[in-house]
Amino acid sequence: MVIYNENIMKILSIILGLLLAYIVKLAVDTRNCIIYKIPNPNKIQRNIYKSNNKCYKLKTEESECKLNI
């Protein structure tokens, strides 16, 4: 009788775990949230970048962001 109950509890735990994972996935997928991560502007200005045997030093410039709704 104990083995029977242990097997039922294992199966029930797996089902509940999958259900919880599905609910979390739904919550994350339905959010209209986008996080933009940008590099530190000071780090960009300090570094020298090489591309096609040419070296570049980049400068940052602030600009207005227009919302895309």
N, C-alpha and C positions, 0 to 999 in steps of 0.2 A: 504493500500500500504506500510506503514511503517513496519508493522509486517512481511510482505512478504520479504522485504529487510533485516530485522534483522535475520530472519531464514536462508536466503541464506548466509549471512555473517558468522553466527555461523557454518553452515555446511562447508563453504569454509575454515574457520579458522581451523576446526578439520582436514580436508583433508590436508591442508598445514602443520599442526603440525605433522601429521603422516608421511607425505612425508619427512619432515626435519629429523625426528627421524630415518627413514629408511636410509637416506643418511649418517647421522652420524654413524649409526651402520655399514654400508658398509665400511666407511672410517676406523673405528676402527678395524673391523674384517680382512681387507685386509693388514694391516700393519704387517710386520714381526718384531715386536718389543717386546722383553721380558725384563722386569725389574726385576732384582734379588735384593731383600732387605735382608741384613744380619744383625744380631744383632751386637752391638758394642763389639769388642773383649775385651775391658777392662771390660765390664760388665760381660762377660762370665767368665773371670779369677777371678773376685771378688766373684762370687756367689758359693754356695755349693748346689748341686742338690741331691735329694734323690729319689732313685728308688729301689723297692723291699727291703726295710729296709736297704739299703746300701747308704752311702753318697759318692758323687763324686765331685771332684774339677777338672774342665776342663782347659786345656791349649790350646792356639791357636798356629797355625803353618802356616806360609805363604807357598804357593806353586804356581807353574805356572799353568795358565789356558790354556787348549788346546781348540781351536775353533772347534766346530762341524758344518761343512758346508756341 
